[in-house]
Amino acid sequence: MEGTIPDIEFAKKVAEMNELARSTIILNLSDSVIRKVDSIESASQMWTKLDTLFTETSMPSRMYLLEKLFKFKLDFSKEIHDNVDRFSKLVQDIKRYGDKTIDEYTCIALMNDIPDTYSDVKAAIKYSRDSALLDLIINSLKSKELEIKENYNSKSLKLSL
């Protein structure tokens, strides 16, 4: 008999945790998605079903995302932070599709999109002895953006005087 009697408290705790996880998942789904997974009782099985429904890893989808990466354009009507956020989301989506080499060419994709206004930043990064790290490029772009804004503000101030 020893070891065959289930621990009732443990079973209750597992059932409670499963229900909490399942409820949390359901609260974050739209009505149309809930209808697809509502009959599943286990939070783990529900998550697996959602993963198969919404995580497509086909080659055409991956190629589409890579094409978007290489056609990515910085929108200078927005802040660098917003542009970097869009770029990072795109890179994350590509990683989710299983592309393990994306980090090797993200810097090149971003560097190719830097306009002439930022040419000094681009040259400094391109010809530096360090490898072109994405963080270095992003920080350089942010610094240049601040410099451009300060120059614009100082010119505006001089014109108003």
C-alpha positions in Angstrom: 0.0 0.0 0.0 2.9 2.3 0.6 3.4 4.8 -2.2 0.2 4.0 -4.0 -2.1 6.3 -2.1 -2.2 9.6 -4.0 -1.4 12.7 -2.1 -4.8 14.5 -2.1 -3.3 17.9 -1.2 -0.8 17.7 -4.0 -3.6 16.7 -6.5 -5.7 19.6 -5.3 -2.8 22.0 -5.7 -2.1 20.8 -9.2 -5.8 21.1 -10.2 -5.9 24.6 -8.7 -2.8 25.7 -10.6 -4.1 24.2 -13.9 -7.4 26.1 -13.5 -5.6 29.3 -12.7 -3.3 29.0 -15.7 -6.2 28.0 -18.0 -8.3 30.9 -16.8 -5.4 33.3 -17.4 -5.0 32.1 -20.9 -8.7 32.4 -21.6 -8.9 35.9 -20.3 -6.3 37.0 -22.8 -7.9 35.5 -25.9 -10.5 36.9 -28.2 -13.9 35.3 -28.4 -13.2 33.6 -31.8 -10.0 32.1 -30.4 -11.7 31.0 -27.2 -14.2 28.9 -29.2 -11.3 27.0 -30.7 -9.7 26.0 -27.4 -12.5 26.2 -24.8 -13.2 22.5 -24.7 -9.6 21.7 -23.7 -9.3 21.2 -19.9 -5.5 21.2 -19.4 -3.7 24.5 -19.6 -0.7 22.8 -21.1 -2.7 21.2 -23.9 -4.5 24.5 -24.5 -1.1 26.2 -24.9 0.0 23.5 -27.3 -3.1 24.0 -29.4 -2.7 27.7 -29.5 0.9 27.3 -30.5 -0.1 25.1 -33.4 -2.9 27.5 -34.4 -0.8 30.6 -34.4 2.8 29.8 -34.8 3.4 29.0 -38.4 7.0 28.1 -39.4 6.6 27.6 -43.1 9.3 28.6 -45.5 7.1 31.2 -47.3 6.2 32.9 -44.0 9.9 33.0 -43.0 10.9 34.4 -46.4 8.2 37.0 -46.2 9.6 38.2 -42.8 13.2 38.2 -44.2 12.0 40.3 -47.1 10.4 42.7 -44.7 13.6 42.9 -42.7 15.7 43.8 -45.8 13.1 46.3 -47.0 12.8 47.9 -43.6 12.9 51.6 -43.7 13.5 54.0 -40.8 10.7 56.5 -40.4 12.4 59.7 -39.3 9.0 61.3 -38.6 9.1 59.0 -35.5 11.7 58.8 -32.8 14.6 56.4 -33.2 13.2 54.4 -30.2 10.0 53.7 -32.1 11.9 52.6 -35.2 14.1 50.3 -33.2 11.1 48.8 -31.6 9.6 48.0 -35.0 12.9 46.6 -36.2 13.4 44.5 -33.0 9.9 43.1 -33.3 10.6 42.0 -36.8 13.9 40.3 -35.8 12.1 38.6 -32.9 9.4 37.3 -35.3 12.1 35.9 -37.6 13.8 34.2 -34.6 10.5 32.6 -33.6 10.5 31.0 -37.1 13.7 29.2 -36.1 16.3 31.4 -38.0 19.4 31.0 -35.8 21.6 33.1 -38.1 19.4 36.3 -38.0 21.8 38.0 -35.5 24.6 37.8 -38.1 22.9 40.1 -40.5 20.6 42.3 -38.5 23.3 44.9 -38.1 23.9 45.0 -41.9 20.1 45.4 -42.5 19.9 48.3 -40.1 23.1 49.9 -41.3 21.9 49.9 -44.9 18.8 51.9 -43.9 20.7 54.8 -42.3 20.2 57.9 -44.3 22.8 60.5 -45.4 21.9 62.7 -42.5 23.5 60.1 -40.3 26.4 59.3 -42.6 29.0 60.2 -40.0 27.5 57.7 -37.5 27.4 55.1 -40.3 31.0 55.6 -41.2 32.2 55.5 -37.6 30.5 52.2 -37.0 31.4 50.7 -40.4 35.1 51.5 -40.1 35.6 50.9 -36.4 37.8 48.1 -35.2 35.0 46.6 -33.1 32.4 44.4 -34.7 29.1 46.2 -35.6 26.9 45.3 -32.6 23.3 46.1 -32.9 23.3 48.0 -29.5 26.2 50.2 -30.8 24.3 51.1 -33.9 21.1 51.9 -31.9 22.9 54.0 -29.3 24.8 55.8 -32.1 21.5 56.6 -33.9 19.9 57.8 -30.6 22.9 60.1 -30.0 22.8 61.5 -33.5 19.1 62.1 -33.2 19.6 64.1 -30.0 22.4 66.1 -31.7 20.1 66.9 -34.7 17.3 68.0 -32.3 19.7 70.2 -30.3 21.0 71.8 -33.5 17.5 72.4 -34.7 16.4 73.9 -31.4 19.4 76.2 -31.2 18.8 77.4 -34.8 15.2 78.0 -34.0 16.2 80.0 -30.9 18.6 82.2 -33.0 16.0 82.9 -35.6 13.5 84.0 -33.0 15.9 86.5 -31.5 
